[in-house]
Amino acid sequence: MNSFDWTQLVNPEFYITMTIGGVKIGMWIVLFIVFAETGLFAGFFLPGDSLLFLSGIYSRDLIENFTFIENDIFNVVLLSTLIAVAGIFGNMVGYWFGAKSGYYLYKKEDSFWFKKKYLIQSKDFFERYGGKAIIFARFLPIVRTFAPIVAGIVTMDKKKFMFYNVVSSFLWSFILIFSGHYLYGLFLEKFDVDLKHHIEKIVIGIILVSTFPVFLKMIKKTPK
């Protein structure tokens, strides 16, 4: 029996292909991670962008957890919609949490699960871009987790928040999942390259691209 490797916890493919007793549960895990990353402040360490991109690559396997129709576009749209809805509910919980416990979070000491600096960075980001921050934040690790919480803390108008929440969730989900799905088919057909054999490189690439704006922002704020 192979021993469990803790490094798998940061590997999105591990969640997507997860099974229990031979039953595929990847879809349920993906939905929970998307909800947790956007709705629970402890979710900042979970894979986000790379998880959605790989979900596009494994779309057929994931959607079989629910249903499967011999229509490629329908299945990808259904997958993207389900994940978008999970993101919408996640943000709603984050907003509620921020509205109810904003003062407590600013007084809370740092721990493995919570870093106050991330909350402050998200607040600065939100104040700079306003409601659009909800959309931008979807594509930025860490900020994505805290943006809805900050929106609740600053008591952003609920209708305005929901508008940006729905738009950002669908943009994030559809762009990344469709990119993963169709790039997988393109590379396989045109270049005979199976992206499933290059998952580690893809994950590293997405992490570098998605975290670069955050890293650049931190450098600009570093005192000279």
Phi, psi and omega in degrees: 000130181285138179284152182286135179256115184296339179293343178295338183294339178255011179256109183301330180296329179300318181286319184296322184263011184294140176225153174229117181060033180083358180263128179287128178235013183305318182298316181294322179293317179300314180298320180293319180297316179299318178296313183294320183293329182257349183242343181237127185297346178279355186273007185294338183272354183280151179292135182240284182300315181295327179295317180290319179298315179291331176297325175295321178293320182260026186304318182297316181295320183289314186291340177295344175295336181252292181200167176213126178242140182289059178215105188302311184295323179297315182295321180290321178296317179298314179300313181297322181292316179300317180290323177298318179296320177299320178293323179296312179294324177299313179296324178297318177294320178299317179298313179300317181297317179295320180294327184271332188225026180302314181299319181297319182295321180291337179265348185290139177283153179295147175211182179298324185272343186221130176234117184298329182298328178293322179294317180293318178299318180293323179295317178298317180298318182293317181294331181284319187253352179064220182299329180296340179300329179297321179287311180300320185297331180303330184259010181237117177303153180073300179301323180303323182287320188266343183304311180294328177295316179295322177301322177290322180298317182272009178050053175298143179308129186298319180294318179295317179299315182296323178300307180292329178298309181294313180300313183294321181296315181289321177298310181301310183294309185292319181297311185286319181290315178296323178298313180297317183295311186277332174291325176299313179294321181295312181294325181290318183282315186275324187240002182054040179246121179269109183297341178294342178270001182229033184300316183300317179295320180296314181299313180299317180299314180294320178299316180296315181294316185285331181269348182301315179300321179293316180298318180296320179296319180295322179296317181296331182273349182290124182294139181271000000 
